[in-house]
Amino acid sequence: VVGAARRAALFRAFGFWLLRCAQGSAAQRAGLVARVDFC
């Protein structure tokens, strides 16, 4: 039970980090595209 709870917490933390990383890269890519379009 403890192992499952720990795994769930780890998975949740990893999912949150992955989502944040994906959002950051998407925003960075959008900014890069906007910068290219602006130039």
CORSULSUL-V901856 format. One record per residue. N is the residue number from 1. RES is the residue in one small letter. SS is DSSP state (~ for helix, > for strand, _ for the rest). PHI is phi in radians with two decimals (999 if undefined). PSI is psi as a letter, one per 40 degrees, with the letter a starting at -180 (* if undefined). Layout:
N|RES|SS|PHI|PSI ; N|RES|SS|PHI|PSI
//
This chain:
1|v|_|999|d ; 2|v|~|-1.10|d ; 3|g|~|-1.10|d ; 4|a|~|-1.15|d ; 5|a|~|-1.13|d ; 6|r|~|-1.13|d ; 7|r|~|-1.14|d ; 8|a|~|-1.13|d ; 9|a|~|-1.15|d ; 10|l|~|-1.13|d ; 11|f|~|-1.11|d ; 12|r|~|-1.15|d ; 13|a|~|-1.14|d ; 14|f|~|-1.14|d ; 15|g|~|-1.11|d ; 16|f|~|-1.13|d ; 17|w|~|-1.14|d ; 18|l|~|-1.13|d ; 19|l|~|-1.12|d ; 20|r|~|-1.11|d ; 21|c|~|-1.13|d ; 22|a|~|-1.13|d ; 23|q|~|-1.12|d ; 24|g|~|-1.11|d ; 25|s|~|-1.18|d ; 26|a|~|-1.15|d ; 27|a|~|-1.14|d ; 28|q|~|-1.12|d ; 29|r|~|-1.14|d ; 30|a|~|-1.11|d ; 31|g|~|-1.12|d ; 32|l|~|-1.14|d ; 33|v|~|-1.11|d ; 34|a|~|-1.11|d ; 35|r|~|-1.14|d ; 36|v|~|-1.14|d ; 37|d|~|-1.13|d ; 38|f|~|-1.15|d ; 39|c|_|-1.31|*
//
